[in-house]
Amino acid sequence: MSDLAVSPALLQTAPAAPTGGDARRMRETAEQFEASFLSQMLKPMFEGLDTNGLFGGGEAEATWRSFLIDAMAQQTVRTGGIGLADTVMAEMIRMQSEQGAGAAA
């Protein structure tokens, strides 16, 4: 049998979560990024839709469609999103802690 070894990475302390205004700003930025991503993913779904049907909005619908897609993406994020904002925020915290550790050294 071999001895168990503990990875040095497991012994490192977890990055400290930002507090107060920094945490709020980071969260808002991460959510804006997720909304932008979702908006870009939703756009191709609407590109082939005809706006001249019985209940279509014609040229006005085509003109304002991008605003509708952005609003749908923002609402998706407000209701929990797809989890991208959480991942982005965790990465921002990790990068900030690495930057702080480099400045302290």
URNOR-V812690 format. One record per pair of residues at least 12 apart in sequence whose C-alpha atoms are under 8 Angstrom apart, sorted by the first residue. I is the first residue (numbers start at 1). GAP is how many residues later the second one is. Records with the same first field share a line. If there is no record, write none. Layout:
BEGIN
I=GAP + GAP
END
This chain:
BEGIN
15=78 + 79 + 82
16=77 + 81
17=76
18=75
26=63 + 66
27=58 + 62
30=54 + 55 + 56 + 58 + 59
31=46 + 54
32=42
33=52
34=43 + 47 + 50 + 51
35=35 + 38 + 39 + 41 + 42
36=34 + 37
38=35
39=30 + 31 + 33 + 34
42=27 + 31
43=23 + 26
END
